[in-house]
């Protein structure tokens, strides 16, 4: 039996996902489908799969699966594209909507372009947490701020932040020449992170500008990570590199995000959402 699925390919700053409307259908084994569609040689090619589902807590529910099939809690770039999808597809007429995620309900404000479709989205990402148990990270301290960690014989100073998913932020002088493919997996699977971790390597440009590369848990290096950019600005503030209530521009491989962290650690993220193409894929049911 062949299962035929209609999908949209979308991206936020090159962090690309395959989107499937599940408002009127349920997919069996979405983790398996995620692995198939994400394959860039034998599938559609993406960082993962995002399902748009009904919600009894919000306007819609987002479920996101990484390229390896693991289900993630939250994706900042992905949720912006969910906002664009539901508006542009006529599933809502609202430009302020709420999306349920595994990390809680997130509020989105949609900005329309000249053609009447969504061009950018501001997301209330909730509160960044520095509590070690929220990440989680193995430590005797309540938090993990600028703490030394040994990776491949080298000591890195790491600040851990939860944005509903786990982040380890490392400040360094030159992100362009990092051997990320070598050290990224060692951070992701480090014994201090029982659930794995997303790792952001941050170069300080000035107190309102950061440059970032990211190794995402379950996906490897990606062009952008919205929750990672949020975590990085929060980490920059607690390490006194940036300021509360100031918009910080984060340069990622795929483009720029604008991040504001308020004094209560509520984080706002502004960035684009882009529709690439629609298609159909046939899978063995």
N, C-alpha and C positions, 0 to 999 in steps of 0.2 A: 504494500500500500504506500502511495506517495502522498506526502503532506506538502501542499503548496502554500507558501506564506508570502503575503505582500509586506514589503518593508520600505522604510526610508533610511537613507544614509545621511547623517548630519554630523557636524563637528562644531566644537567651541575651541578656537585657536589650534586646530589640528588634532585635538583630543577627540577622536572620531568613534562613533557608535552606530550600531544598527538598531533602529527603532521599530517596534511592532505594536500596533494598536490591539490591546487585549481587553478592550471595554466589553466586547461581545463574544470573546472566545478565550478559552483557557489553554495554555500550552503545557503539554506534558514534557517533563525533562528539559526545562529551559537551560540548565547548566550544560547539557549536551549540545543543545542548539547554539549556545554561546561559543563553545569551542569550534564548532563547524563554521559558523558565519564569520568568526573573527580571523580565521586563517587567511593570510594575505596571498597565498598561492593557490589554495584549493577552495577557498570560500569567497565571501564578499570582501573581507579585509576590514578590520576595525580593532579598536582597543577593548571592545566588549559588546554586550547586548543590553538594550534597555527596553523594558516592557512598560506600556502605559495602561494602567489597570483602574478599575473602579475603586473608590474609597468611601468609607462611611465616616471618615474623620476630616476629609478635605475635598477639594474639587476633583482631584485625581490622585492616583498612587503611582509612584515610580519604583520599579524593581530593576536593579542594575547588576549585571554579571560581568566579571572580568574575562579576559581572553582565555584564561585557564579554566573557566567554568565556575569559579568560586563566586559566591554572591557578596557584593560589597554593600556597605551601609549607606553610602552617600557619594555623589559625584557632582562637584560644582559646575563643571563644564557641561556635563550631561543634563543636569536639571534645567539649565538655561535653554537647551535645545528642546526639552519637554515643553517648556513654556511656549516656544515658537511653534512646535508641532501642533499643540492643542488649539492654539489661536488660528494659525494659518489653515488648518484642516477644518475649521468651522465647528470644532467640538466645544468651543466656548466663545462668547462675545465679550467676556471680561478681560480687561488689561491688568487687573490686579487679581491674582489667583493664589490658591494654596495647594501645595503638593505634599502628599504623605511620602516619607522615606523611612528606611529602617532606623534612621537617626532622629526621627520626629518629623513634624510638619514644618515646611519651609514656605515663606511668603515670597512671591515673585511680582515685580512690577515690570510690565512689558512696554518697550518703546517701539513705536511703529515707524518704518521708513516711508519714503515718498510713495512707494507702490502699495502701501497699506498692509504689508506683511511685517512681522516682527524682525527688527534689526539688532536690537540689543536688549539685555535683561538685567535688572538689578535684583539680586537675591539677598534676603535676610537669612544669613547662614546660621543663625543661632549664636550661642556663646562658645567661644574657645575655652577649653579647660586645660589648666596646667597640672591638675591632680594626677599623680602617677597611676592611681588605680583606674582612672578613666581611660588611660591610653590603651592597654596597660603596659607598664614597664617595670621590670624587676629592680627595686631599689629599697633601701631602708629609709629614704626620705619621703616627705609628702609630695614633693615635686621633683623634676629632673631638669634643672636649668643650668646650662653650660657645664655639664658633667663630663669627665673624661671617659671615653670608650675606646677599647683596643680593637681595631679592625685590621686584619692582614699586617700585623706588626707595627701599625701606626696608631698614634693616639689622636682621636678626634674629640672636640668639645661639642656635645650634643644637647640640644634643648628639645624636650618632648611636649607635644601639644595634641590634644584631641579636638577634632572638629566633628565629632560623632564617628570618626574613623581615626586610626593612629598615625601620628606624624613624628618623625625625627628630623630636626632642622640643624644643619651644620653650616656655619659661616666659614667661608674660605676666600682666598685672594683671587683665584682664577678658576671660574667654573668651566671655561671653554676647553681647558686641557685636562680635565679630570678623567681618569680611567673608569668612567661610570659603569660600563658593562662588567668590569671586574669587581668593583667594590659595592655596587648596588645590591647584588644578591646577598652579599655578606651582611649588610645592614638588615635587609628584609628578613633574613632567617637567623639573626643574631639571638643568642640565648636570652638576652635581656627582654626580648619582645615575644612573649608566648603566643601571641596571635599574629605575628608578623608586623611589618611597619612600612609605611610610605616614607621615603627619605628625600628631603629637599636640600640641595646644596646651593647656598646663597652667597652672592658677591654683593657687597655694599657699594652702591654708586654714590648716593648721598642720603640724607635723612628722609627723603621722599621718594627714593628710587632704589629698587632691588633688581638684581639679575638672578635668574633661577634655572636650575636643571633638576629634574625629578626622576626618581626611580620608584614606580608604583608597584605596590604589592599585587602580585598576580598578573601584571601586564608588562613589567620592565620599564625602560625609558619611554616616556610619552612626550608629545609636543607641549602639553600643558596639563596642569592639575589645579582645579579651582580650590578645592579644600586645602591643597598644599600651599597655594599662594596665601590663603587666609591664615593658615598655621604659621607661615613664615613671617608675615607681618606681625602677628601676635608675639612670636619669638623675638623678633627684632625690637619690639617695644620693651619686653621684659629684660632684654640685654642692653637697653638704653641706646639703641641705634636709630629708632624711629619714635614718633610721638602718638599718643592717643588722639582721636578725633581729627587726625590729619589724613587726607587721601594719599595713599602710597601707590605708585605705579610699579607693577611687577612685570619685568621683561621676561617672557618665556620663549622657548624655541618657536612656538606658533603665533606669538603676538603678545599684546599687553592686556593685563587685567588691572582694574582700579579697586583697591581694597581700603576700607576704612574700619578701624577697630575702635569702638567707643570705650569709655573708662570702665564700663561694666562687662567688658570683653564681648559684647555683641558685635558681630562682624557683618559688614555689608560688602557685597562683591558686585562689580559692574563689568560686563563683558559682552562680546558679540555671540550670536548664534546663527549658524549657516546651514541651509539645506543644500545637499549636494545632488542627490538623485533618488528616485523611487525605482523599485523593481520587484520582481517575484523570484523566489528561490524554491526549488523542489528538494525535499528531504525524504529519506526513508522514514516512514511513520513507525 
